[in-house]
Amino acid sequence: MSALAWIAVGSLAAWGWLLLGQGFFWRTDQRLPRRESPAQWPDVAIVVPARDEAEVLPVSLPSLLAQDYPGRAEIVLVDDGSTDGTGELARALAERHGGLPLRVVSPGEPEPGWTGKLWALKHGIALARAREPEYLLLTDADIAHQPDSLRELVAGALTNGLDLVSQMARLRVASGWERLVVPAFVYFFSQLYPFRWVNKPGARTAAAAGGCVLLRTEAAERAGVPESIRQAVIDDVSLARAVQRTGGRIWLGLATGSETGAPPDGVRGRVDSVRPYPRLADLWRMVSRSAYAQLLHSPLLLAGTVVGLALVYLAPPVALCAGVFTHDAAAAWAGGLAWVVMTATYLPMLRYYRQPPLLAPLLPFTALLYLLMTVDSAVQHYRGRGAAWKGRTYARPEAAPDR
């Protein structure tokens, strides 16, 4: 066989493994587990780190204020050095909408060795702990919650004995670029951290989605959170690892978003991200700001990632087209079959986001965009810019993920 045919066969073998041996990552059925209402609902503190979030707060904060929770709950919003009036807007929204009590705290600039979000969480959690809540809901300022979201998260944690329950909020898919890139973002994340592996008791794989994390306060204290992960750029995965490493049980799944209409199979507690990424440049910054940090700022891991993405995602269409053009039947067949398997594994995620199946064969192009974003992330790092977000830059590598 030709070299191209061997590459195509290697890609097909890789897709055979991904289809059956990578925790069935491509399935989208990991939703909130079985839940029963407790006899007594525990106290909860909702901690919201917010830096220049005036654009999204009018949508997200009222959804938290309106939580229909049978126990005692309050919101602590941490105004993390905002320049757009985030804190003042939060107070005005609380006065206008009522609902859960809201406190706003401004901790000042982070001390050396802290990333901005974790510095904000440190102060928000410290303020919340004064009321001795049994649970902390850590949620980003761009996340909108259905009125039963907190109730369903707490019931799921109590019913199943979980120390950390995290839902990956449905991201916005309105613009053309969002439709092309966003479902693939969740697809790639679940491929790296298969939800079934995360949710299996005693598993080594740990991950969370930072936009919506319900955390038992006792587990946070046992794990030393957030101090133990204060330098983490990818804070959600680091948080899950810290909790799991200290004996905590974690769970991660997809959230049913409002775009799906009535929740299927009785699933409730929907959460949605309302942050828009209308242009490719917006999505590019979102991915590239931390992609190289995910690779521990390692040139070897970067090279392996580029080769792996090329072999798994780019080789199949190239082999099919080149095989047909050069009459290389082995390359064409192997490349075509690999592309078919790839397309089939992407369809469930597109259905989850209510996107047309015709986007599935475009996954190689989307993977090429992610490859370029990752390389750009490394280029920015070596130019001294590091992982940047909202005016702050972080350059310190993180510890390797436990797998």
N, C-alpha and C positions, 0 to 999 in steps of 0.2 A: 504494500500500500504506500501511497505517497505520504509525505510529511503532513500535508494538509489533512489527509484522511485520518492519520493518527491523532492529530489535534482534535478533530471532530469527534472521534471515538472517545478520547479523553473527556471531552465536554459532555458527551452523552452519559458516560459512566458517572461523572460528577452529578449530573441531574438525576440519575437513578438513585444515588445516595441521598441527595437533598429531598427527593420525593418521599422516600421511605425511612431514612435513617436520621433525619434532623428534627425529630420531635413533631412531625406533621405540622411544621411551622406555618404552612400555607393555609391551614384551616382557620376559620374565624369564629369558632364556637366556644372560645374561652370567655365566658361572661360571668357576671357576679354569681358566686356559688349559692347553694341552698340557704335560705334565710328564714328565721323564725323570730317573731317579736319577743323580746325579753320581758320578764316580769317587771323589771326596773331598768330604765334607760340611763346609761352612764353620762356624766358630764363631758362635754366636748368643747375644746377651744379651736376655732378656725383661724389659722395663721396665713396671711396673704402678703408675701413680699411684693412690693410695687415700686418700680422705678420708671418715671415718665409714662404712666399708663392712663392718662386722662382720655385718650381716644377710645379705650375699650371699657373703662370702668362703668360708664352709664348702662352698659348691657350686662356686664358680669356681676358687679357688686349688688344690684337689686335682687339678683337670683340667690345670692347668699343670705341677704337680709330676709328673704321670704321663705327660708327653709322651714318646712313643717316638721319639726323635731319634737318628740314628746318629752325629752329630758331638757336639762339646762344646757344652753349653748351660747357662745358669744364669739364675736369676730375681732381679731387683732390685725389691723392693717399696718404694715411697716412701710412708711414712706422713705424709701431708700435714696435720699439725695435728689429727689425729683426737681426739675426746673419748670414743669408745666402745670403746677398747681394740683398734683395728684392728691395730696393730703387734704387740701381745702375742698376739693371736689368730693372726696369720700365722705367727709363730714356733712356736706350739703345733701348728698344722696341719702345718707342715713336719716337725716332730718325730714327729707321729703317722703321717703318710702316707709320709714318705721321698720318694725320687725325685730330681728335679733339685735341686741346691743352691740355697738361698734366702738372700739378704741383705736386711736391712731397714734403711732409712736414713730419718732424720727431718730435713728441711732447715730447719725453722722457717718463720715467716710470710714470704710473698713480699715482695721488695723493691718499691718503687714502680716502676710501669711494667710489671709482670709480672702475668699472670693466674695463678690458683692452679695449674691443671693444668700449664701450661707451666713454671712454677717447679718443680713436682715433677719433670717430665720432664727439666729442665735438670740437676738433681742426680742423678737416676737414670741418665741417659745419661753424665754425667761419671764416675760410679762404674763403670759398665759399660765405658767406653772404656779404663779402666786395663788390662783384659784383652785389648784390641785385637780385639774381635769384628768379623767381616766384615759381620754383619747385626744389626739391632735389631728386635725385635718389640715394638711399642708396643701394649699392649692394656689396656682398661679393667678395673677390678676386678669388674665385673658380667658379664664375658664368660667363658662356659664353653667350653672347647676339647675336641674329640674327641682321642684319643691321637695321631692322625696329623696333626693340624692344622699343627704347625710344620714337619713334614717335607714336607707338600704345598705349603705356602707357599714354602719355600725352593726346592724342585724347580721350582715354577712360575716363580719369579724367575730362577733360573739358566738354565733351558731357553729362556726367551724374552728374556733380556737386559734384565730390568726392574729399575729402581732402587727402585720403590715398588709393592708389591702390597697391596691393601686389599680385605677382604671386609666387606660390610655384614651384621653378625650378624643372625640371625633374632630379632626382638623377641618378647616374650611376648604371646600372645593367648589369655588364659584368661577374663577377665571380659567382661561385655557391652560395656563402654566400650572395652576394649582391642580387641575384635573390630571395633568401629565405627571407631575412630580410628587404630590402629596400621598396618594395611595401607595406609591412605591416606597416612600419614606417609612411607612408603617410596615410594609412587606419586608424591607431590608432589616428593620429593627427586630421583627419577629424571627427572621432567619438567623440573626446573630444571637438572639436570646429567645429560643422557642418557649412560648408561654407554658406549654405542658411540662417542660423541664423545670421551669421556675416554680410551678405550682405543685410539683411532686414532693411529698415529705422526704426530707433527707437529701434532696438533690443538691448538687454543687453549683448549678447555674442560678445566678441571682440578678434580678433587674426590677426596675420600677419605672413608671411614667411620672415624671416630676410634677405634672400639672394637677394631679389628683392622687394624694397619698393619705390614707387614714393610718395613723401610727399610734400604737398603744404607748402611753407615756412611760410606763415601766420599761418597755423594750427600748425606748429612746434613751433612757437613763442608763440602762445596762450596756448599750452600745456606745455610750459617750457621744451621742449625736446632739448638736452638730459639730462639737469640737473635734471629734475624731476624723471628720471628713472635711475640715475647714478649707483645705486647699483644692478640693475637687472641682474641676470644671464641669465634668459630667456628673452632677450631684445626685441624680436620681438612682443611677446604677450603684454609685458608691454608698448611698444610703441603704439600699437593699442588701448589699454585701455586708455592711456593718451590722445590720439587724440579724441577718442569717448567720453570720460568723459567731455571734454571741448567743446562739440557740433559738432565735426567734423564727416563727413560721411566717412565710410571706406568700402573697398571691398577687398575680398580675393578669389582667385581661382587658378585652376591648369593651368600650362603652357603647351603648346603643344611642345614637344621636337623634336630634329632633327631626332631621331630614327624613328619617325612615317612617315617620308617622307613628302608628300604635306600636309599642314594643312587642316583638315576637315572643311567644312562649312565656308571657308574664314577666319578662325582664323589665325592671324599672330602674330608677336612679340614673337617668341619662346625664351625661356631661359633654359639653361641646366647647371647642376653642373658637373664640370669636375674632382672633387676630387675623387680619387679612394679609395675604402674600400675593398681591395681584400680578407682580412682575417677576420675571426670571431672576432679576437682580436681588429681589427680596428673598426669594427661596435660596438663592446662591449664598447669601450672607448667613441665612439661618443654618445651612448645612456646614459651610466651610469654617464657621467660627469655632467649631469644636471637633471637626473630623480628625485632624491630626492629633489632638489630645486623646481621642479614642484609640489611636494607634500608639499611644505612649511616647509620642514624638520620636519614634524609632524609624530611621531610614530603611532598615531591613523589613520591618512590618509594612512600611509604605510600599516598598518594592513588591513584597509578597501580595499585598492587596491589589495593586495594579495588575500584576500577572494573573491573580485569581479572578478578578472581575473580567479581564479580557478573555480568559479561557472559558469561564462559565457563561458569560452574557454576550460577548461580542463574537466569539468564534462560531457559534451555530449559524447565524445569518450569513457571515462571511463565507463559511465553508459551503453552505447551500448554494449561494450565488456563484462562488468561484468554481464549485464542483460542476454545476450545470454549464457554466461557460467553457470549462476546460474538458468536459466529458469525463470527469472523475466521479464515477457513480458512488464509490464508497464514501467520499467526502460529502457528496450531496445528500445521500441517505442519512448518514450519521448526523450531519449538521441539521438537516430538516427534522429528524426525530427529536433531537435535543431542543430545538426551537419549539416544537409542539409541546413537549413536556413543560418547558419554561412557561409557555403561554397558558397552559392548563393550570399550573400552580398559582398564577396571578389572577385568574378569574374570580376566585372567592373574595379576594380583597376588593376588586372592582365592584362586585355585587354589594359588598358591605358599604361602599361609598356611593352606591347607586350610579355608577358610571358605565358607559356602553362597553360591551365586550370587545369592540373593535380596538380599544386602547391596549388590549393585552399583547398583541404582537409587537407593539412599540416599546416593550420593556427593554430590549437591548439599547435603544436610543436613550431611554431614561437612565439606564445603568451607565452609559457613556457620560452623561451629564454628571452623575454622582462621582464617577472616576475623576473627572476634571475638577469638580469641587474639592475632592480630597487632595489632589495634587496642589491646587491653589491654596488650600489650608496649610500645607507644608511650606509652600513658597512664602506665604505671609509670616509663618513662624520664623523662618530663617532670615527674613527681612527685619526681624525684631518686633513684629506686631503681635505675634501669639494669637491666642483665642480671644477675640474681641466681642464685646456686647455692651451696647448702650454707653459708649464712651470709656469703658474699662477694658484693659488688656491683661490676660493671664497667660503666663508662659510655662508654669511648672508642670512637668508630667505627672500623671496619676499612676497609682499602683495598677498592676495588671489585674484584669478581672478574674475572679474565681470561676472556673468552668468545671 
